[in-house]
Amino acid sequence: AGFAISLLFHMGQTEVCPPSCNCKSLGEMKGLHVDCSSRKLTEVPALPVSTKRLYLQNNSLTSVPPGALDSLRGLEEVKISDNPWDCDCHILYLKLWLEDVSASSLANIRCATPAPVRMKPLRQLTGNELGICKRLLPIKCLEFFWRDLILIAGAIITLVLVAWALKFSKKLVCQINLRQYNSRCSLLGRH
């Protein structure tokens, strides 16, 4: 019975193994060793959540989409060097993820492009070197700027209208009260 459960567990794990990788169980309830190295991968495959060791080195990876590795919460080891990393603003997700998960792996990653950062360790990459982001950022910022400006203008117009309405209503109430007072005074004066 134990062998059958172990076999089912292993089969269940291999079903989630990416076809371009080799997965091995690290023992019952200990996770998977996922070896995707030297497979000429151009993108990170969908990885099993139970991955404990991940080898993606020596492929053709240039970037990792934001969130692609977030489900690997139990990861203990990752090897991701020897890829032609494109160190523009799209590499920022990988850099930050590796800082949190595997700083030692970050030390082994070198940029392939763009030319100004070629062969520079990803760990040493600064925001100033993400040149393309400087051009992309203002476009996004402008979208938020115009939306925020419209919201602020709407709020100001609403406040001005409310203040005007309150002032007008107080003036109207004062005029009504003054007319009532004058009419009472004139009625009292006649008697």
N, C-alpha and C positions, 0 to 999 in steps of 0.2 A: 504494500500500500504506500509506504514512504517513497519507494522508487517511482511509482506511478505519479504521485503528487509532484515529486521533483522533476519528472519528465514533463508533466503538464506545465509546471512553472517555467521550465526552460523553454518549452515550445511557445508558451504565451509571451515570453520575453523576446524570442527570436522573431515573432510576428511583427513586433514593433520596431525591429532593427531595420534601418534604412537599407535598401537593396544594394547600395554602393559601398556599404560598410560591413565589417565583420564584428559580430557581438558575441561576447562570452560572459556567462554568468560568473559572478564573484562569490557564489554560494547563496544558499537560501536566505532571502531577505537582505542581502548585502549589496544588491544592485548589479549593474552591468559595466563591463569593459567594452567600450565602443571604439573600434579602430577603423578610421576612415582615412588613414594616411596613405599617401602615394596613390591616389585614385583619380587624379586629374580633375578633381571637383572644382567647379567654378562658383558654387554656392553651398552654403551649409545646409545639409539635409535636415528634415524633421527628425529630431532625436528623441529617444525614449526618455521619459521623465526620470526613470530609475538609473540613469547614467551616473556612474561614480568616477570613471576614468574615460577621458575623451581625447582621442588622437586625431588631429586634423592637419598635421604637418605634411610638408612636401606635396602640396596641391596647387591649384591655380586660383585660390581665393584672393579677391581684391578688397572685399569689405564684408561686413556682417550686418544684415538688416536690423534696425532697432527692435528689441524684444525677442529676437530669434533664440537667445540662450537663457532667457529669464526663467524658464520652467525647470532648469537644471539646478534645483536648490540643494541637492545632496552631492554635488560634484566635489571630488576630492583632488583630482589631478586633471590638468588639461595641457596638451602640447599642440601648439597652433603656429609654430614658426615655419620658416622656409616656404612662404607663400608670397606672391608679388603684391603686397598690400599697397593700396592706393590711399595715401595718407592725406586726404582732403577732409572736409567736415564730416563726411559719412563714416569715417573711422572712429569718430569720437565715442560712439556707443561701445565699440569693442574695447577701446582704451579704458573707459570708465568701468566696464564690466570686469575686465581683467584686474584692474586696481582693487576691486572688491573681492574677487574670487581667487585669483592666482597671480600675485605680483611677480613671482619668479618666472612665469610664462611671458609676462609682459616684457621682461628684460631681454628676451630672446627674439623679439619681433622687430624687424627692420623694414623701413618704408622702401618701396620700389619706385613709386611716383608720388607726387610731381617732382621734377628735377631738383628744385631747391632743397628738398628734404630726403633725396635719394640716399639710402644706406644709413639714415639716421634712426636710432632706436625709437620706437613708438613711445616708450616711457618718457623720453626727453622732449617730445613734441609739445609745443606751447600753442595757445590760442592764436597768437600772432602769425603762426606759420600755416594756419588754415585759411589761406588766401581766398579760396573760392567761397568760403562761408561769409566773408565780408561782403561779397556781392549778393549772396542769397539772402542774408539776414535783413537788409533794409527793405526788400520786397515784402517779406513776411511782416516786418515791423510796420510798414506802411498800411498793410491790410488792417492790422490791429489799431493803428493810429486813427484811421478814418472811422472805423467802427466806434472806437472809444470817443472820438471827437463828436460824432453824431449823438451818442448817448449822453454825453456831458451837455451838449447844446440843448437837447430835449429836456434834460433835467432843469437847466437854468431857465428856459422858456416857461416850463411848468411852474417853477417857483415864482417867477415874475408875475405870471397870470394869477396865481393864488394870492400873492401879496396885493396885487391890484384889486382883485375881487374883494379881499378883506377890507382894504381901505375904502373902496366904493360902498361896500355894505355898511361900514361904520358911519360913513358920511350920510348915507340914506337913512339909517336908523336915527342919527342925530337930527336930520331934517324932519323926520316924522315926529320924533319926540318934541322938537321945537314947535311944530305946527299944533300938536296936541296941547302943549303948554300955553301957547298964544291963544288958542281957541278957549281954553279954560279961563285964562286971565280975562279975556274979553267978555266971557259969560259972567264971570264974577263981578267985573266992572259995571255991567248993566244992572245988576241987582242992587 
